[in-house]
Structures are given as C-alpha cells and as structure tokens.
Amino acid sequence: MKPIRLILGFLTVGGWTMMSRILGLVRDAWIAAALGTGPVAQAFIIAFSLPNMFRRFFAEGAFNMAFVPMFSKRLEGGEDAEDFARDAMGGLAAILIALTILAQLFMPALIYAMASGYAGDERFGLSVAFGRIAFPYILFISLAALCSGVLNASGRFAAAAAAPVLLNILFLGALIIGPVFGWDPGWTLIWTVPFAGLAQLALVWVAAREAGFRLVPRRPRLTPELKRLAIIAAPAMLTGGVVQVNLLVGRQVASYFDGAVAWLYNADRLYQLPLGVVAIAIGIVLLPDLSRRLKAGDTGGGRHAYSRAAEFALFLTVPAAVALVVIPGPLISVIFERGAFGASDTAKTALALAVYGVGLPAFVLQKVLQPLYFAREDTKTPFYYAVTSMVVNAVVAIGLAPFLGFIAAALGTTIAGWAMTVQLWLGTQRMGEAATPDDRLKARLPRIVIASLAMGVLLWGLATLLAPSLSAAGHRYWALALLVLAGIVAYGLAAYTVGAFRFADFRAGLSRQR
C-alpha cells in the first residue's frame, strides 16, 4: 500500500483551508459592511445557504462518504477505479441536473421551508429571486467534490484543498469591482455564486486529469458498483437530511427575530474558521487512509491513524473553543463592526459565537469518529444517532425560543452536536482495537485541556486590560492582534510545559510513512 502521510496531509489541507477561511472572514466582514443585517443581507444568506444545504448530500456529505471508501479500495486493489469514478460522475450529474430544474420550479416552497418568517415581506420575494440564481452552484460544486475525492484518495490533497479559495477570491473581486461599475451589491454577490462553483470544478478537474484520471462523465447506467454505492449512500443521505433539518430548525427560529439570521450566520462563519481548518483536514485525509488500511488488514495502522487524528484535532480545537467562549466580543467587534453592522449587532453575534464555541470540540470530534463507520461502509448507524440529535435540537431550539429568543437556535445546535458525538463514541466500542484510543492519546488529552484553560485565564485578563484599545477605532486592530498572538504563545508554552506535545512527535509525523 502506498501510504498517506497523515500529518503532512492534515497540514496541507489545513493550510489551504486556513487561507480559505481567512479570506472568507474578510469576505463576510466586507459583506456585512455593505449589506448590514437588513432585508438584502438576510435574503442573500438564505439564498446562498440553499445550494450549500443540498451540497451536504452530494458534495462532502453523503455521496462522498460512500464514494471515497469504495474508490480508495478499488485503487488499493488495482481494480479499475477510474471507470467507477466516471460512472459515478455520470449518475451524480444526472441527479443534480434534475434537482436543479425542480428547484427552479419550486423555489418559493424551498424558501418558505427555510425561513417562513420571511413570508409577507420583501425578504421573501428577494430570497426567491436570489435562490434561483444561486442554486446551480450545487451542480458544479458537487461534481468538483467528486473530483476532489479522487485526488484525496490518491494522496493528492493540495488542489482539492485550494479550490474553495477561488470562491472567496471571486467574491472579493465582485465586492471590489461592483462599486466601480455602480452594480447593486446584493445582485452582484448572488451572480458570483454559480460562476465560483464553475471555477472550482475546472480547477480540480484539471488537477485530476494531470494526476492520471480522465473524469469525463458517462451516460448514466445502473451498474452493480453504482447499485452498491446507492445502497451505502442512502443511509448517509438520510443522515445528511437529519443534519439539514437541524439547520432548518435553527433558521426557522431565527427568521422570526429581526436580524437574527445575520447574527447567527456571522457567528457561524467565525467559529467555522477553526472547525473548517481542523475538521475538514481530518475528514478528508483520515477517511481514505482508514479505508485503505482496512482493505489491507492493517489494524495497528488504523488505530494509529485514528489516535493521531483525534490528538491533532483536540490539540487545535480545545484552545480555539476556549478562546471563542472567553473573548467573543473583541473578535466580533474588530472583524465585523463597521458600516451597516453596528454595536447592537456585535453584542448579539458575540453571544451566539460563545454558545457555538462550547460545541466546537464536539463538531470536530464527529469528523474523527464518523470515518470509523464510513470506512467500514456502515452509514446506517450514524443515521440512527443523527435522528436522536435532531430531536434534541428541535426540543431545545423550538422549546426555548419563547424564553431565550434567537439564541435558543445556537444552543440547540451545540447541545445536539454533543449528543451526536457521545453516541458516535459509544458506538465505536464494538469496533475492536482499530477504534481504540492509544496510550499516548489518553495521556495527552487532559494535558491539552489544562493548557487550554491556562490560556483562557490569560486571554480574559489581557482582554480586560486592553478593553479601551479594543473599542477605539484607531487601536482595535493591533489590540486584537496582540490578544490573539498572546493566546497562541501562552497555549504553546503551556502545552509544551505540561507535555501536551513534543517537537519530536511533530517531526516524526512529517517524515515517517506508516
């Protein structure tokens, strides 16, 4: 088996994802300044969320969770993996074209299902118009995800990880040139969405061709391999459906509170920075590696891969969660508060960010635990767990909304995330040695927590001292930079002191192939 370098893979994907997320933050801050939290902003958020919701099924979600293990095992076994990928691409394209046509016809119903609180005001009609323009993005980005899955399974991570950067570059370009030509910002941004999807598809398709995979879709046909793909993907699609119900519940609750859709969206974008960098990197690298190790009967290697992925995830995620809980106000204020985004918006968004921060480790751990199921082609068990978490989310978000307001939606998301993670972890107990944390992971987890808490105390004290500078227009950028840098240094020193990591481990992860 040609091995995948786990740590190098994590860093490659994580580095590109970090670039994408930073550009995404710049994009979202710019959009918030241009659109504020008014009707156009809320319509744009719902319309852009619509294809991204379906993307969870056909892109990095259900389809790829079934496709990547099957493709990886064919690649490992020397079977005709490229033919399988072309058949899968043809079938996926046919489904997505039909879905796009149906979405155009039933767009008002889709918008109502996502934000019934918009009905009766200008947000609804604008969301319908925006949604029809944005929806074809799902076709391009899902085919791009299949190409990315082929690249990732063959150990080539850079191009697939770099593709999302294009989306943000094109958005930023639209924000720059739009005012020059006098274009309306809302319409300019929504037209950018499908063009960005096409650009991402072109990038990864060319990269796959250069890697030796000619991914030209075939006429759809139901081969035995595609039948098996459909059987495996169906429960995963149901799982994705449950996850989307959770998101719909949150958006429905938020749509009844003026401005809440934008507050939750901006908080989500900020906590998606560490979540995306770590969780996406782990999910992309770990799944094909585990699949290939299972094919080769390498139980010890599977355990090592799982344990190192969990250690890497927690080492980066736990301190990030502590920071989001301790200093949400300065983060939101400096990044978003300008133009049409005011101080009241900052306070509400910061509250949502702190609540999301509590759930951050849970969402990342899901990306570590789910590949243990998917690599075994078990997509049914996560579905049952997801149904339970959906019920938890609905009870909390809807039940507490009359008492807590819009923040009940964020609270429901966080509690449901932990419910899902606990179930996934309990379910791995029957998988044997390959799903058992090794001694190094068990020893380092409490040390990671101790180092993170020490960093949190320092951040709280320093944020208090820097409060005047963080609120001053001429000083807030350097004050936040100092705060973040101090937190990183404090965590690094504390983690090294208590033994949460060793430089030798990092060097070994880069140089050794297991």
N, C-alpha and C positions, 0 to 999 in steps of 0.2 A: 504494500500500500504506500503510495506517495503521500507522506504526512502533510497535514496542515499545521503550520506554526501558529499555535493558539494566541500567544501574547502578541506576536507580530501582527497577526490578523486583527486582534482586538484594537491594537494601536492604529493600524491602517484605517480600519472602518471608523474607529472613534475619532481619529484626527480629521478625516473628511466630514464626518457628521458634526463635529465641533465647529468646523468652518461654516457648514450649512446653517447650524443653529444660531451662531453669532450673526451671520448675515440675516437670518430670519428675524432675530430680535431687532436689528437695525430696520428691517422692512416693516415689522409690526409697530415699532415706535413711530416710524415715518407715517404709516397709515393712520395710526391713532391721532397724530398731529394734524393730518389732512382731513380726516373724516370725523374725528371725535368719537362720541358714543351715540350719535343721533341715528335717524332712520336709515340713511345710506350705509353707515357703518354696520348697523345690525342686519340689513339686507345682504350686504356683501359677505358677512361672516356666515350666515345661514347658507347662502348660495355656494360659497366655497367649501363649506363643510359637507354639502350633499354628495359630490363625487368622492370626497375623501372618506365618507362613511361607507360607500359601496366598495371603495378601494380596499378596505379591511378584509373583504371577502376574496377579491380577485387578485390583489397585489401581494403585500407582505403578510396577508392574513391566511384564510382557509386554503385557497388554492396552492399557494407556495408551501404551506406547511405539509401538504400532501405531495406536491410535485418534487420538492428538493430531496427528501429521503429516497424516493423512487429513482430519480435521475442519478443521485450520488451512488446508489448501489449498482446501477447499470454501468456507470462509469468505472467503478471499482472492479466489477466483474468482467470488464471488457466486452460488455454487450453493446448493442447499437444505441447508445444514449442519444445521439443526435436525431435519429429518426423519431424516437419517443418525444423529444422536445418539439420537433416540427409538428407532429400530430397534436400534441397538447396545445401548441400555439394556434393551430387552425381551429380547434374546438373552442378555445377561450375567445378568440376573435369573433367567432360566430355568435356566441352567447352575449358578448359585450355590445356588438352592433345592434342586436335585437333589444337589449336592455336600454341602450341609448335612445332608440326610436320610441320605445314605450315611455321612457322618462319625459321626452318632449311632449307627448300627448297628455300625460297625467301629472305634469309639473305642479299645478295648483294643489292637487291632493298630496303630493310629496311635501310641499312647503307647509301645508296645514298640519301634516303628521309631525313635522319637525318643530313648528312654532305656531301653535294655534292661537297664541296670544297676539299674533300679528293681524289676525282676521279683523277686517273692518277699518284698518287704517292704511296709510301709504306704504308701510313696510311690506305688506303682503304682495301687492302688485309688483313692487320693485324686486322683491325676492324671487318671484316667478320669472320675471324677465332675466334677471341675473342668473338664475338657476339653469335656464335653457342654454345660455351661452357657456356656462362653466361645465356642464355635465359631460360633454365629450372628452374631457380630461381623463375620465375613468378608463376609456378605451386605450389611450396612449400610455398612461402610467401603469396599467395592469400588464400590457404586453412588455413594457420596459422592465417590470418586476420579474417576469418570466426570464427574460434575457439576463437579468441580474442574478437570478437563481442558478442559471447555467454557469455564469462566471464564478459565483461563490463556491459552487460545488467542486469546481476545478482548482480552487485555491487562489483565484484571481479576484481580489476584493477592491482594488483601487477605483476602477472605472464606475462600478456599480455604486460605490460609496460617494463618488464625486458627483453623480448625476443630480441629486437634489440641490446641489449648489447652483445649478443652472436656473432652477425655479426662482430662487431668491435674487440672482443676478438680473434676470429678466424683469422681476417685479421692481427692483430698484431702478433699472433703466427706464421703466414706464413712469415711475414717480419723478424721475429727473426730466425726461423729455416731454411729459404730459403738459406741464405748465408752460413750456416753451411754445407749444403749438396751441395753447388755450384749450386743451382737451379736459373734459369733465373727469375728475379723479376716480369716481366710482366706476364709470363705464370703462375708463382706461384700464383699471386694475382687473376688472372681470374679463375683459377680452384677452388679457395677458395669460390667463389660466390655461386655456386649451393650447395656445402656442408654446407655453412652457412644457406641457406634457409631451408634445411632439418633439421638442428639442431633447428632452430626457431620453425618449425612445431611440432617437437617432444616435445618441452618444453610446448607449450600452449595446445597441445592435451592431454598430461598427466594431466595438471592442470585442464582442463575441465572435464576429467574423475573423478578426485578427488573431483570436485565440484558437481558431480552427473549427468553429461551429457556425455553419451557414443556416441561420434560423429563418428560413422562408416558410411561412405557414402553408400547410397542405389543405386540400379540400376536406372539410370536416367528415370524419368517419369514426364509427364506434368500434375501435379495435379492442382486443382483450385487455391490453395495457391501459387504455383510456377508461374502460369499464372499471378496472381496479382503482384507477385514480379517482373516478367519480365516487366509488364506494367509500374510499378513505376520506375524500374531501367533504362528503355530505355532512358527517357529524361536525367536522371543523367549521363548515359554513353555518351550521346551526349554532355552534359556539360563538362564531363571529356575530351572528344575528342577535344573540343574547347580549353581547357586549354593546352592540349598537342600540339595543333597547335601553341599556343603562345610559348611554349618551343622550338618547332621545328624551328620556325622563328628565335628565338634567336641563336640557334645552327647553323643554316644555315648561318646567318650573320657572326657569329664568325668563322666559318670554312674557310672563305675567308681571314682571317687575321692570320698570322702565330703566334701560341702561344696563341691566344685569347680564344680558347676553354678551355684551362687550367686556364687562368686568371679568366674567368667568373666562372668556376667550383669551384675554391678555394675561391673566394669571396662569392659564393653562400653557400658553406659549412660553412663559418664563420657566415654569417647572419642567416643561418638555426639553429644556436645554440639557440638564444632567440626565434626564430619563432617556432622551434620544441618543445621546452620546454613548452611554453605557449599555442600555438595554438593546438598542439596535445592533451595536457592535457584537454583543454576546449572542443574540439570537441568530444573526447572520453567520457567524463563524462556528458556533457550537453545534447547530443542527446538522450540517453536512459532515462535520467531524465525527459526531456520535453515530450517525447513520453508517458511515464507512467502517467505524470500529466494530459496530455490531455485526456487520456483514463479514468482517474478518475474524470475529470471535475474540476480540481484544478487550476482555472485561477490565483488566487493570488499567489499560489506557483510557477506557471510558470513564472509570472512576476519577482518574487524574484530571481528565478534561473537565468533568462536571465540577470537581472541587476547586480547580483553578479559576473556572468561570465564576463560581459563586464568590470566591475570595476577591477576585478582581472587581466584581460588581459591588460588593459590600464596602470594599476599601474606598471606592469613589462615591458611592451613593449615600452612605450614612452621614458623612460630614456635610454633603450637599443638602440633605434633608434638615439637618440641624440649622444650617445657615438660612434656609428658606423660612424656618419657623422663628428664628431669632431676629433677623433683620429684613423682613418683607417690605416694610415701609420705605427704607432708603433705596432698596432695589427698584421698586415700582416708581418711586418719585423721580429718581435720576433718569431711568430708562424711558418712561412714558409721559411724565408730566410736562407738557408743553403744548402750545397751540390750543386746539379744542379740547384737550384732555386736562381737566382741572384737578384741584386738590381733593374734592369730594370723590372723584373717580379713583384717585390714588388710594384713598382710605379703604374704599370698598374692594378694590382689586387686591390690595395688600392682605386684607382679611382672607380672601379666597386663596391666595398664594400660600399663606401659613397653613391653612387646612389641607391643601393639596400636598404640602411639604411632608406632613405626617404620613401620607400614603406613599411617598416616593419609593422607599425601600421595598414595599410590597409589589409595586408595579414592575420594578426591576427584577426582583426575585422570580416573578412569573415568567420572565424571559429566560431565566436559568432553568426553571423546573419544567416548563412545557416541552422543551426539546427531548426530555427524558421519555415523554409519552409519544411525541410525534416521530422520533427516531425508531420507535417500535411499531410505527404505523397504527398507534392507538389514538384515535381522535374522538372516540365516544366518551371516555372518562372525563376529559376536560369539559365536554359539553354538559354533563350532569353537574359538575362543580359550578359551571358558569350560570346555570339556571338558579342554583341556590343564591349565588352572589347577586343575580338580578333581582330576586325577591327582596334581599336585604337592602339593595339600593332603592328600590321603589318604596319600601316601607319608611326608610329614613327620609328620603328626599321629599316625597309627597306628604307623608305624615307630619313632618316637622316644618314644612314650608309656612303654614299659617302662624307658627310661633317664632321661627327663626328667620323667615324671609328667604331671599335668594341664596343665602349661604347654606341652606339645607341641601341644595343640589351638590355643592362641593363636598359637604360632609357625607352624603350618601355615596359619592364616588370613592372617597377614601376608605370608609368602613367596608364597602363591597370589595375593594381591592385587597384588603387584608383577609377578608373571608375567603376569597378565591385562593390566595397564596397559602393559607393554612390548609385548605383542602388539597391543593396540589402536593404540598409537602407530606401530608399524611398518606396520600396515595402512593408516594414513591417507596414507602416502607416495604412493600411486597416485591420490589424490583430486584432485590439482591445487592451484591457488592458494588456493581457499577453505579448504583444510585445512592451510595452511602458516603457521606462526607468523610474525608480522611482526617487523620490526627492533626495535620497542620491547619486545616480549616477550622476545626473545633478549637484549637488553641488560640487562633488569631482573631476570631470573631469578637470575644469580649474585649480584647485589646483595641480593636477598631472602634468599638463603642466608647471606651474610656477616652481615647484620643479625640474623638469627635465631640464629646461633652466638654472636654478641656478647651477645645477650640471655640465652642459655643459660648462659654463663660467669657473668654477674651473678646469675642465679637460683640457681646452685649455691653461690656464695659467700654469698649472703644467707640461703639455707636453712640453711646450716651455722651462721651466726651466730644465727639465730632458732630453732634446734633446741629449746632449753629451753622457749621460749614456745609453740612449735607442739605440744608434748606436754603442756602444762599446761592443765587444764580451763578455768581462768578466763581464759586468754590466747590460746588457739589460733585463735579466730575472727578477732580483729584481726590476729594474726600472719600468717595465710593471706591476709587481705585486703591487708595491706601487701606481701606477697610477690607476689601477682598484680598489684597496681597498679604495683609497681616494674618487673615484667616488661613490662607494657604500655607504660609510659613509656619504658623502655630500648629496646624494639623500635621504637617510633615515632621516637625521636630518631636511633637508628642507621640506620633505613630512610631517613629524610629526609636524613641526612648523606651516605650513600653513593649516594643517587639512586634508591632503590627505588620512590619515588613522588614526585609533585609535587601540591601542593594544586590547581593549575590543572587537572590531569587529572581530579581528583575533581569539581570544579565543572562542567567540560565534560560529564562523564558524566551529571550530573543535569539539565543544561539543554538539551543538544543531542539532537535526534532524528535518528538515522541511517537 
